[in-house]
Every structure is written in structure tokens, then in C-alpha cells.
Amino acid sequence: MSSGKMGGGRLASSIHGRLCTVDERTRQPVESNFSSAENDLQLQ
């Protein structure tokens, strides 16, 4: 049973790590889009 818990913990941690990396990747372009939109408004 202990080995099963370790496997589950590893799987959960790997999935959590993937979600974190995906969140960071999706957050960066959103921030850049916001900054570019602000620049466009200032230019206009």
C-alpha cells in the first residue's frame, strides 16, 4: 500500500507541475497583450 501511495503522490505532483507550467505559459502572453493594448491606447 505504501508503494501505491508513493505512485499516486508522484502522479499528482507531476500533474500539478504540468498545470503550473501551463498556467505560467498562458499567463505570460496575456500580460504582454495587456501591455501592448495599453501602449496602443496611449498612442491613439
NUMARPA-185124 format. One record per residue (C-alpha): residue in three letters; residue number from 1; x, y, z. Coordinates in Angstrom, 2 decimals, decimal comma. Layout:
<nodes>
<node><residu>Ala</residu><num>NUM</num><X>X</X><Y>Y</Y><Z>Z</Z></node>
...
</nodes>
This chain:
<nodes>
<node><residu>Met</residu><num>1</num><X>0,00</X><Y>0,00</Y><Z>0,00</Z></node>
<node><residu>Ser</residu><num>2</num><X>2,83</X><Y>2,38</Y><Z>0,79</Z></node>
<node><residu>Ser</residu><num>3</num><X>4,22</X><Y>1,94</Y><Z>-2,75</Z></node>
<node><residu>Gly</residu><num>4</num><X>0,77</X><Y>2,73</Y><Z>-4,18</Z></node>
<node><residu>Lys</residu><num>5</num><X>0,61</X><Y>5,94</Y><Z>-2,13</Z></node>
<node><residu>Met</residu><num>6</num><X>4,04</X><Y>6,97</Y><Z>-3,41</Z></node>
<node><residu>Gly</residu><num>7</num><X>2,96</X><Y>6,33</Y><Z>-7,00</Z></node>
<node><residu>Gly</residu><num>8</num><X>-0,22</X><Y>8,35</Y><Z>-6,53</Z></node>
<node><residu>Gly</residu><num>9</num><X>1,71</X><Y>11,18</Y><Z>-4,91</Z></node>
<node><residu>Arg</residu><num>10</num><X>4,21</X><Y>11,21</Y><Z>-7,76</Z></node>
<node><residu>Leu</residu><num>11</num><X>1,42</X><Y>11,25</Y><Z>-10,35</Z></node>
<node><residu>Ala</residu><num>12</num><X>-0,41</X><Y>14,07</Y><Z>-8,56</Z></node>
<node><residu>Ser</residu><num>13</num><X>2,79</X><Y>16,12</Y><Z>-8,19</Z></node>
<node><residu>Ser</residu><num>14</num><X>3,66</X><Y>15,65</Y><Z>-11,88</Z></node>
<node><residu>Ile</residu><num>15</num><X>0,14</X><Y>16,70</Y><Z>-12,93</Z></node>
<node><residu>His</residu><num>16</num><X>0,31</X><Y>19,69</Y><Z>-10,58</Z></node>
<node><residu>Gly</residu><num>17</num><X>3,69</X><Y>20,65</Y><Z>-12,06</Z></node>
<node><residu>Arg</residu><num>18</num><X>2,25</X><Y>20,47</Y><Z>-15,58</Z></node>
<node><residu>Leu</residu><num>19</num><X>-0,68</X><Y>22,68</Y><Z>-14,60</Z></node>
<node><residu>Cys</residu><num>20</num><X>1,73</X><Y>25,20</Y><Z>-13,06</Z></node>
<node><residu>Thr</residu><num>21</num><X>3,90</X><Y>25,33</Y><Z>-16,19</Z></node>
<node><residu>Val</residu><num>22</num><X>0,84</X><Y>25,64</Y><Z>-18,44</Z></node>
<node><residu>Asp</residu><num>23</num><X>-0,53</X><Y>28,42</Y><Z>-16,21</Z></node>
<node><residu>Glu</residu><num>24</num><X>2,78</X><Y>30,30</Y><Z>-16,42</Z></node>
<node><residu>Arg</residu><num>25</num><X>2,90</X><Y>29,88</Y><Z>-20,20</Z></node>
<node><residu>Thr</residu><num>26</num><X>-0,66</X><Y>31,14</Y><Z>-20,65</Z></node>
<node><residu>Arg</residu><num>27</num><X>-0,17</X><Y>33,99</Y><Z>-18,18</Z></node>
<node><residu>Gln</residu><num>28</num><X>2,88</X><Y>35,48</Y><Z>-19,93</Z></node>
<node><residu>Pro</residu><num>29</num><X>1,23</X><Y>36,15</Y><Z>-23,35</Z></node>
<node><residu>Val</residu><num>30</num><X>-1,84</X><Y>37,56</Y><Z>-21,59</Z></node>
<node><residu>Glu</residu><num>31</num><X>0,31</X><Y>40,07</Y><Z>-19,68</Z></node>
<node><residu>Ser</residu><num>32</num><X>2,16</X><Y>41,05</Y><Z>-22,88</Z></node>
<node><residu>Asn</residu><num>33</num><X>-1,18</X><Y>41,52</Y><Z>-24,67</Z></node>
<node><residu>Phe</residu><num>34</num><X>-2,41</X><Y>43,79</Y><Z>-21,89</Z></node>
<node><residu>Ser</residu><num>35</num><X>0,77</X><Y>45,90</Y><Z>-22,01</Z></node>
<node><residu>Ser</residu><num>36</num><X>0,60</X><Y>46,18</Y><Z>-25,83</Z></node>
<node><residu>Ala</residu><num>37</num><X>-3,09</X><Y>47,16</Y><Z>-25,62</Z></node>
<node><residu>Glu</residu><num>38</num><X>-2,22</X><Y>49,90</Y><Z>-23,13</Z></node>
<node><residu>Asn</residu><num>39</num><X>0,51</X><Y>51,16</Y><Z>-25,48</Z></node>
<node><residu>Asp</residu><num>40</num><X>-1,98</X><Y>51,27</Y><Z>-28,36</Z></node>
<node><residu>Leu</residu><num>41</num><X>-4,45</X><Y>53,28</Y><Z>-26,26</Z></node>
<node><residu>Gln</residu><num>42</num><X>-1,73</X><Y>55,75</Y><Z>-25,27</Z></node>
<node><residu>Leu</residu><num>43</num><X>-0,65</X><Y>56,18</Y><Z>-28,90</Z></node>
<node><residu>Gln</residu><num>44</num><X>-4,24</X><Y>56,83</Y><Z>-30,00</Z></node>
</nodes>
